[in-house]
């Protein structure tokens, strides 16, 4: 069973993930935008870069609001923590070398994984709980948002349980949920992983061209 999960099932899930992610990205890029009818007042490229990289921190006018700090810190904790775990956890580095790229890099130490995983877990749970308790966020949250959060949580949890790599069952369980996550990814809100720089860049370029800071 584990041979099927780590072999054909893995490559099938990866193929679905890559093909449909590229399809959706291509569809977004080919949409284009409205033609500009007024002369540019400033650089659109500078506006896009600023909005993607520089303006990630909350604006000064909002820093006195506790909700802003809560969302910002929880968001950074989850996204940066998950990114670090995905790329630098020792089992993941080994998997990337054996199944994907043919080479790896120095992984984070075990204690580093534990701390980073706890930070990512805390961020995810805080953001997910907010979808239930905040009246505005609860109103705009869809079933897909909860499924994406729940599936991501299960993937992270089973990954921690399988960390020792001594239990074939736990390793297979984690891989199975990873493959389900990959198949679900292109069709869900998880796809914002790829579209957020495009949307931020587009809005930044639009306002930058007008000489306005987005």
N, C-alpha and C positions, 0 to 999 in steps of 0.2 A: 504493500500500500504506500509506504513512504517513497518507494522508487517512482510510483506514478505521480504522487504529489510533487516531488522535487524534480520530476522529469517532464512528461507530456503536459500535465496540468499547469506547471509553472510556465512553460513556453507558450501554451495556449493563452493563458491569462496575460502574459507579457505582450503577446501579439495583439490581443484585443485592446490593451491599454495604449500601445504605441499607435496602432492604425487609427483608432477613433479619436485619440488625442490630436494627432496630426490633422485628421479630417476637420475637427472642430476649430483648431487653430487656423487652418487654411480658410475655412468659412469666415472666421472673424476678420482675417487679414484682407480677404477679397471684398469684404463689404465696402471698404473705403469710407469716405466721409463727404460732407457737403463741400462744394467748391466755394472758395473764399471770394467774396465780392468786394472786399475793401483791402487797401494796401496794408502790408505788415508794419506794425509799429515797433516790434522788437523781435528777438529770435525765438522761433517756435521750438527749435532744438534745445535751446537753453531752458525754456520753460518745461519741456518734457523731462529733461535730466533732473532739474530741480525738484519737480513733483515726484519723481520716482525715488530719488536718493536723499535729497536734502530735507524735504518736508515730511519725513516719516514720523518725526516727533510731534506731539500735540502742540498747537499754537499757544503762544503765551496767554492769550485772552481766555483760554479754556483751562489753564493749569490749576486754577483755584477750585475747580469742580472735582469732587471726589470720584464721580462716575468716570470721568475722563482718565484719571490716573488708574483706576481699577481696570478699565478696558485696555489701556495701553500696556500696563505691566503684565496683565494676564495674557494678552495677545503675544507680546514679545517672548514671554516665558514659554508658552506653548510652541510657537512657530520656530523660534531659534533652538529650543531644546530638542524638538522633534528632528529638525534638520541635522543637529549635531549627532544625535543618536543614530539616525539613518546612515550617515556617512562615516562615523568614526567609532561606533561600537565594534568590538573585535569580531563577533560573529558576522556582522554585516560586511566588514572589510574582507573577511575570508570568502564570503559568498560572492561579493562583487568580483573578486579575483578569479574564483573558480567558474562562475556561471555567466559573467557578463563581459568583463574587460580583459581578463588574462593577466592583470597586474593589480597590485593593491598599494597601500600606504600604511604608515604607522598608526595604529588605532589608539584611542584614548585608554587610559588605565581603567581597571575595574571600578575603583572608587569614583572615577570621573563619570563612568557610565551611570552608576547608581545616583549620584547627585543630579546629573543632567536629566535622567529619566524622571526623577521625582519632581524636578522643576517643570518639565513638560506635562506630566500628569496633573500637577496643581493648576497650571495654566488652562489646560483643556477642561478640567472639571469646573473651574470658576466660570469660564466662558459658557459652558453648557448649563450650569445652574442659573446663570443670568438669563438664559432664554426662557426659563420657567418663572422667575421672580420679578423681572423687570417688565412692567406692563406694556411698554412700547415694543421691546424686543420680543416679548411673547406674542404680540399681535402679528408681527411681520415674519416670525419664524415659521417655516414650512416643515412638513414631514421629512422632506429630504435633508433639511438641516440637522434634524435629530438623528436620522439614520446615518448621516455622514459622521457626526460626532460619536455616536454609539459604536459604529464599526471601527473608527479610528481608535477608540478607547480599548476595544476588544483586541485589536491587533497589537497595541502597545502592551496590554496586560499579558497576553499569551507569549509575547516576545520576552517579557521579564521572567515568566515562568519557565521558559525554555532556554534561559540564558546559559545554564550549565551544560547544555547540549548532551546530557547523559540520558535523557528520556526520549526515546524515538517517538512516543505518542505525543508528548508536548511539542516536540519539534515539528511533527506533522500537523498538529493542531494549529500552531502558529503560521506555518506555511499555507495551510488551507485558508485561513482568514486573510492572510496577505494577498492571496490570489483572488479571493472574493472582493477585497478592497480595490485591487487593480482593475477588475472588471467593472466595478461600480463607478470608479473614479471619473472616466470621461463623460459620464451621463449625469453627474451630480454636481452639487455646489463645491465639491472638492476640486473641481476644475479651475477654481479661482487661483489655484497655485500658479497656473500658467497665464491667466488672463489679467491678474491684477497689475502687472507692470504695463500691459498694453492699455488698460483703461486709464491708469494714472498718467501714463505717458501721453495719451491722446488728449485728456482734459488739460494737462499741463501745457502741451503744445498749443492747444486752442486758446487758452488764456494768455500764454506767453507771447503769441503772435499779436495779441491785442494790447500788449504792454501791461497786462494785469497779472498779479500773482494769484495763482489758483488757491 
